[in-house]
Amino acid sequence: MKKWVAGVIAATSIFGLAACGSDSGSGNDEKELVVGASNIPHAEILEQVKPVLEEKGIDLQIETYQDYILPNKDLDNGDIDANYFQTTPYMDLQMKENEYDFVNAGGIHIEPIGVYSKKYKSLEELPEGATILMSNSVSDHGRILTLLEKKGLITLKDGVENTQAQLEDIKENPRNLQFDYEYEAALLPQMYENEEGDAVVINSNYAIDAGLKPLEDSIAIEDSNSPYVNVIAVNKGDENKEEVKALVEALRSKEIQDFINKEWDGAVVPVSE
């Protein structure tokens, strides 16, 4: 009886070792990289680099988000490895307000912000006291005010850094424009469709997602040399990980830049720094 039990144990042990040996010999050392992103254009761009990273042994998983708050919370919590949705000024503001310890692993593209109107065909047509709707994202206010200043509608106070400008920094507002900034950025395309306000300022990713063509449908649009570059954000220290470097390299490749230019025709502008 003892010999039979010993034999079963020995056989079981041999089977177990064989099974372990089979797993270890599978050669499956693929690394997983989870990146949070806005639907358009970020997630669509990431889809284009999945095969490239796959060849390098990196399994890119894309988590999509509909807002600008959760992607940073999830990155800070370690639920995702990186995110791709935000500009550098927005990331800087979020780090300051929430004590995040993020790093810009690389800039990928610019989405020029645009002004849209169902009522007027140009900024020059906006009447005295016109209401301009904009997002409650403070980091967007500077770029909007800079755009309006370049178009001659307002003047900012001397010495104000454009990316830091806020409504109280307006020095001259000859048309007495009214700024309503209590809205989530994702809601602005619908407000435009509903003809709310006299003009609506919409981020290009939300405009594109709503079927708008920023270069054709806007009545004014930000220059493509904007400092508001969309970046790959990671927790400090992770910027040196091989899979993160591979992601940034793939996103900056000529193949992906050509895809961006062809797909969005200037509404999304690739960068290489």
C-alpha positions in Angstrom: 0.0 0.0 0.0 2.8 2.4 0.9 4.6 1.6 -2.3 1.4 2.4 -4.3 0.9 5.8 -2.5 4.6 6.6 -3.0 4.2 5.8 -6.7 1.2 8.1 -7.1 3.0 10.9 -5.3 6.0 10.5 -7.5 4.0 10.4 -10.6 2.0 13.5 -9.5 5.3 15.3 -8.8 6.7 14.4 -12.1 3.5 15.6 -13.8 3.6 18.9 -11.9 7.2 19.5 -12.8 6.5 18.7 -16.4 3.6 21.2 -16.4 5.8 23.9 -14.8 8.5 23.2 -17.3 5.9 23.6 -20.1 4.8 27.1 -18.8 8.3 28.4 -18.4 9.3 27.2 -21.8 6.4 29.0 -23.5 8.7 32.0 -24.1 5.7 34.4 -23.3 7.6 37.3 -21.8 5.4 40.0 -23.4 5.0 43.2 -21.4 1.6 44.8 -21.0 1.3 48.5 -21.3 -2.1 50.0 -20.3 -2.7 53.6 -21.6 -5.7 55.7 -20.8 -6.9 58.0 -23.7 -9.7 60.1 -25.0 -11.7 58.4 -27.8 -10.7 60.8 -30.6 -8.1 61.3 -31.7 -5.9 59.7 -29.0 -7.4 56.2 -28.9 -7.5 56.0 -32.7 -3.8 57.0 -32.9 -2.9 54.4 -30.3 -4.7 51.7 -32.3 -2.3 52.4 -35.1 0.8 51.7 -33.0 -0.5 48.4 -31.4 1.0 46.2 -34.2 4.3 48.1 -34.0 4.6 47.5 -30.2 3.4 43.9 -30.6 6.5 43.2 -32.7 8.6 44.5 -29.8 6.9 42.2 -27.3 4.6 44.9 -25.9 0.9 44.3 -25.5 -0.7 47.7 -25.7 -4.1 47.9 -23.9 -6.2 51.1 -24.4 -8.6 52.3 -21.8 -10.9 55.1 -23.1 -12.2 58.0 -21.0 -15.0 60.6 -21.6 -13.6 63.2 -19.2 -10.4 64.9 -18.2 -10.4 64.0 -14.5 -10.4 60.2 -14.2 -7.4 59.5 -16.5 -5.1 61.3 -14.1 -6.7 59.8 -11.0 -6.2 56.3 -12.5 -2.6 57.0 -13.4 -1.9 58.3 -9.9 -3.5 55.2 -8.5 -1.5 52.9 -10.7 -4.6 51.5 -12.5 -3.0 52.5 -15.8 0.6 52.9 -16.8 0.3 56.1 -18.8 -2.3 58.4 -20.3 -2.6 60.3 -23.5 -5.2 63.0 -23.6 -3.9 66.2 -21.9 -1.8 69.2 -22.8 1.3 70.2 -20.8 -0.4 73.3 -19.2 -3.3 71.1 -18.1 -1.0 68.5 -16.6 1.0 71.1 -14.8 -2.2 72.6 -13.3 -3.4 69.1 -12.3 -0.1 68.3 -10.6 -0.3 71.5 -8.7 -3.9 71.1 -7.5 -3.8 67.4 -6.8 -0.1 66.8 -5.8 0.3 64.3 -8.6 3.9 63.4 -9.5 3.7 63.0 -13.2 6.3 63.4 -16.0 5.8 64.3 -19.6 7.3 61.3 -21.4 6.9 62.9 -24.8 4.8 65.3 -26.8 2.8 63.8 -29.7 0.4 66.2 -31.3 -1.5 69.5 -31.1 -5.2 70.0 -31.4 -5.9 73.6 -32.3 -8.8 74.9 -30.3 -11.6 76.5 -32.3 -14.5 79.0 -32.0 -17.8 77.9 -33.5 -21.1 79.7 -34.1 -24.4 78.8 -35.6 -25.4 82.5 -35.7 -22.3 84.3 -37.0 -19.8 83.5 -39.8 -16.8 85.3 -38.3 -15.5 86.8 -35.0 -15.9 90.2 -36.6 -19.7 89.7 -36.7 -20.0 89.1 -33.0 -22.2 91.8 -31.6 -21.8 94.1 -28.6 -22.2 92.0 -25.4 -22.0 88.6 -27.2 -21.8 85.6 -25.0 -18.9 83.1 -25.5 -19.3 79.7 -24.0 -16.1 77.9 -22.9 -15.1 75.0 -20.7 -14.5 75.1 -17.0 -11.0 73.8 -17.5 -8.9 76.7 -16.3 -5.9 75.5 -18.3 -7.9 76.2 -21.5 -8.7 79.8 -20.6 -5.2 81.1 -21.4 -5.2 79.6 -24.9 -8.7 80.9 -25.6 -7.9 84.4 -24.5 -4.7 84.3 -26.5 -6.6 83.3 -29.6 -9.1 86.2 -29.0 -6.3 88.7 -28.5 -4.6 87.6 -31.7 -7.9 88.1 -33.5 -8.2 91.6 -32.1 -11.2 91.1 -29.8 -9.5 91.7 -26.5 -6.2 92.9 -25.0 -4.5 91.2 -22.1 -2.6 93.0 -19.3 1.1 93.6 -19.9 3.4 90.9 -18.6 0.8 88.2 -18.4 2.1 84.8 -19.6 -0.3 83.6 -22.2 -0.6 80.0 -21.0 -1.4 81.4 -17.5 -3.9 84.1 -18.5 -7.3 84.1 -16.9 -10.4 86.3 -17.4 -9.3 88.8 -14.8 -6.2 89.4 -16.9 -8.3 91.0 -19.7 -7.2 94.7 -19.9 -9.5 95.8 -22.8 -12.7 94.3 -24.0 -14.2 96.9 -26.3 -17.2 94.8 -27.4 -18.0 93.9 -23.8 -17.9 90.2 -24.6 -19.4 88.0 -21.9 -17.6 84.7 -21.0 -19.6 81.8 -19.6 -17.2 79.1 -18.4 -19.3 76.7 -16.3 -19.4 73.8 -18.7 -17.7 70.4 -19.1 -15.6 70.4 -22.3 -17.4 67.4 -23.6 -20.8 69.2 -23.4 -19.8 72.1 -25.6 -20.5 70.5 -29.0 -24.1 69.8 -28.0 -24.4 73.4 -26.8 -23.2 74.5 -30.2 -25.8 72.3 -31.9 -28.5 73.7 -29.6 -27.4 77.3 -30.7 -26.7 78.3 -27.1 -24.7 81.4 -26.7 -23.3 83.5 -29.6 -20.2 81.5 -30.0 -18.8 78.3 -28.4 -15.1 77.4 -27.9 -14.5 73.7 -28.5 -11.5 71.5 -28.1 -10.7 69.7 -31.4 -11.0 66.2 -30.0 -14.6 66.8 -28.9 -15.3 68.7 -32.1 -14.1 65.8 -34.2 -15.9 63.3 -32.0 -19.2 65.3 -32.7 -18.7 65.2 -36.4 -17.4 68.7 -36.8 -14.5 69.6 -39.1 -12.4 72.2 -37.2 -10.7 73.8 -40.2 -14.0 74.1 -42.1 -16.6 74.6 -39.4 -14.9 77.0 -37.0 -15.1 80.7 -37.4 -11.6 81.0 -35.8 -9.0 78.5 -34.9 -5.7 78.4 -32.9 -2.4 78.5 -34.8 -0.7 75.1 -35.2 2.4 76.4 -33.3 0.4 76.3 -30.1 2.3 75.4 -26.9 -0.6 73.2 -25.9 1.0 69.9 -27.0 -0.8 66.6 -26.1 1.6 64.4 -24.2 2.2 60.9 -22.9 2.0 61.3 -19.1 3.5 58.8 -16.7 4.3 58.6 -13.0 7.8 60.0 -12.3 10.4 57.4 -13.0 8.3 55.5 -15.5 9.5 57.7 -18.4 12.6 55.5 -18.6 10.8 52.2 -18.9 11.5 50.5 -22.2 7.9 50.1 -23.1 7.1 53.7 -22.5 10.1 54.8 -24.6 8.9 52.4 -27.4 5.4 53.9 -27.3 6.7 57.5 -27.7 9.1 56.4 -30.4 6.3 54.6 -32.3 3.9 57.6 -31.9 6.5 60.0 -33.3 7.3 57.8 -36.3 6.8 59.0 -39.8 4.2 56.3 -40.4 2.0 57.6 -37.5 2.6 61.3 -38.3 1.5 60.6 -41.9 -1.6 58.8 -40.6 -2.5 61.8 -38.4 -2.0 64.3 -41.2 -4.1 62.2 -43.6 -6.8 61.3 -41.1 -7.5 64.8 -39.7 -6.1 67.1 -42.4 -4.7 69.8 -40.1 -7.3 69.5 -37.3 -4.7 67.4 -35.4 -1.0 68.4 -36.0 1.8 65.9 -35.1 4.9 67.1 -33.3 8.3 65.4 -32.9 9.6 66.9 -29.7 
